[in-house]
Amino acid sequence: MEIKCENCEFRKSAEKNPRSFKAMLWRWHTKICPGWKAYQKQLKQQ
């Protein structure tokens, strides 16, 4: 399974401006996204 979170434009935009509405949506999204959870698990294994 390819995890696209590392190159996600939505994530990059939210990280550039952490106080924006987009960043708020990103934080909410990470709580429910199975891809993000898999990405975090992959990072821990490295």
C-alpha positions in Angstrom: 0.0 0.0 0.0 1.5 3.3 -1.1 1.0 6.0 1.5 0.8 9.5 0.0 0.9 11.6 3.2 4.6 12.3 2.8 4.0 14.3 -0.4 0.5 15.6 0.4 0.0 19.2 -0.7 -2.8 19.6 1.8 -0.5 18.7 4.6 2.3 20.9 3.4 0.0 23.8 3.1 -1.3 23.3 6.6 2.2 23.1 8.0 3.2 26.3 6.4 0.5 28.2 8.1 -0.5 26.3 11.3 -3.1 28.9 12.4 -5.2 28.7 9.2 -8.5 27.1 8.7 -6.9 24.6 6.4 -4.6 23.6 9.2 -7.6 23.1 11.5 -9.2 20.8 8.9 -5.9 18.9 8.6 -5.7 18.2 12.3 -9.3 17.0 12.3 -8.5 14.9 9.2 -5.6 13.1 10.8 -7.8 11.8 13.6 -10.0 9.8 11.1 -7.7 9.1 8.2 -6.5 5.5 8.0 -3.7 6.5 5.5 -2.3 9.0 8.1 -2.3 6.4 10.8 -0.5 3.9 8.5 2.0 6.7 7.6 2.7 7.4 11.3 3.2 3.6 12.0 5.6 3.4 9.1 7.6 6.3 10.4 7.9 4.7 13.8 9.3 1.5 12.3 12.0 3.4 10.4 
